[in-house]
Amino acid sequence: MENSAFIALGSNIGNRYDNIMSAINQLVSYSNIKLVNCSSVYETDPVGYEDQDLFLNMVIEVQTSLSAMELLDVCLKTELELGRKRIIHWGPRTIDLDILTFNQENIETEKLIVPHPRMLERAFVLIPLTEINAANRIPGVDKPLNLLIDELPDKEGVRIWKRKNGEDGYEHIGS
């Protein structure tokens, strides 16, 4: 499994936590995707289209023998299988999976841009990403993640919801 990727997960429809956990389980059910690390789960205010319920968000690190495009296809298939419907741009969703980084590559195709083009603007992505890999550097960005987070105006809208408390366990913080 020669490739490393960070994937952001988000949900604000139905049982948000179950949706996220189902997505992770679906991804790692592929023999060529291995879960390496995961962040705590954060409850976050919606961004963009704000007239919707709060999200749960987290970031996972995976190793894979898939290419970036193949991993994207698996992510899109997982979203569909878990009931994702794309009706309102940045609107409510059962699950959202975004590839944030893939190795240290810069990829720009019609279907995929990596590093994710809006990740540096989103505290709900950078905070969990920093939790699991504070030393991570975003290709083409000179600043460390903690300094990028300090510059974000919306970090108060990101609250820990379920703290990671070990290898695979979570400790519920609040509803």
N, C-alpha and C positions, 0 to 999 in steps of 0.2 A: 504494500500500500504506500506508494511513493508520493502521493499528493496530500497536502494539508489544506483544509478549508474551514472557514468560520461561517456559520449560518445563523442568521437571526430568525427567531420564531415569534409570531404574535397572533393573538386571538381575542375577539371581543363579542362573539356570538355563542350562545349555549354555555356548556360547561367549559369555560376557557382553559382551565388547567388540564382537563382530560383531552381537549383538542390538541394542546401542545405536546402532552405525553404520547398521545396516539401518533402524532407526526414523527416524533423521535423514534418510537418503536417501529414505525413503518420504514423510516430511512435505514435504520440499522438491521432491518430484516433482510436487506440486500447483503450478500456475502462480500461484496466489494466496497462496503462502507462500514467503518468502525468508529464508534463513539470514543473520543479521547478525553473530553472534558466538557463540563456544562456549568453555566452560571446559576446563580440564584434566580428565582422568578420575581419579576418586578411588575407592579401595577402602575399603569401609565395613562396620562391624559391623552386623548386623541390629538393628532397633529394633522393640519390640513383641513379636512372636513371634520369639524368639531362637534356637530350635532349627532353624537353616537355614544354608546357605552364605553366605559374604561377598558383598556386593553390589559392583558397579561403579556409580557415580553420576556424573552431570555435569548442567550446566545449559546450555541454549541460549537465545539471543535471536532471535526471528523478527519480521519485519514481514509483515503480512497485510491483505488486504482483507476477510477473513472476519470475522464477528461472533464474540464469545466462544463462543456456543453452537455455531456452525458449526465453530470450531476444536476445541472439545471433541469434536464428532462425528468429526472427522478423527483426533484422538488415539485415541479409543476404537476406531475402525475399524482403525487401525494396530496397536494392541495385539492385536486379534483376529486380524488377518492374520499377525502374528508369533507366534501360538500362546499368547497370554495366556489362562490359565484362572484364574478367581476361586474358589478352593476354601477356603483358610484366610485369614482376615482378617489382613492384613499378612504373609502367607506368601510362599513362594517364587514367583518369576515370571520368565518369559522377558523381559518388558519391562513397564515401568510409565511412563506419561507423565502428568505432572501440570502443569496450567496454574497457575503461581505468581502471576503478575500479568498483567493485561491493561490496557494504558495505565495510567492512575492511577485506574481505576474500582473501585468496590465493587459486587460482583455477588453476589446471593444468590437462587438458585433451588433447586428440588428436586434438580436434576442437577449444579449447579455453584456453588461458592462461591469467589470471588476477592476479595482475596488468599487463597491456599490457607490453610485454617483451621489447619493444624498446622505450617506452614513455619517459624514463629518458634521452634519447639521442636526443630528438626532441623538439627544441624550439617552433615549430609550434603547439605542444601539450601542453607543460608546461606553455607557456605564457597565452593562453586563459584559461587554467585550473586554474591558479593562479588568474586571473582576477575575476573569479566567486567564488573561495573559496581558498583564500591565506592560510588559516589555515589547509587546507586539508593535511593529511599525507598519504603517500603511504605506504601500508603494507610492512614491512621489510626494510624500508629506514629510516635512522635516521635523515637525513637533512631536513629542511623545503624547500618548493618549491622554494622560492626566492633564496636560496643559490644554489640549483641545476641549476637554470636558469643562474646564474652568471658564472657557470663553463662550459656552453655550448658555442662551437665556432661559431655556426650558427645563433645566435639570431638576427644579423643584417639582415638576410634574412626573418624576420617576421615583417611586417609593418601593422599597423592598416588600414583597408580599409573602414569599416563601423562601426562607434562607437555606442555601445548600449547607448541609451539616455533615459532610463526609462523602465517602465514595459515591454512593447512589441515593443518599437520603436527603429529605427536605424537612425543615421544621417550619410549620405554619406560623406566620407573624400576625396576620389579621385578615379580615375579609375586605 
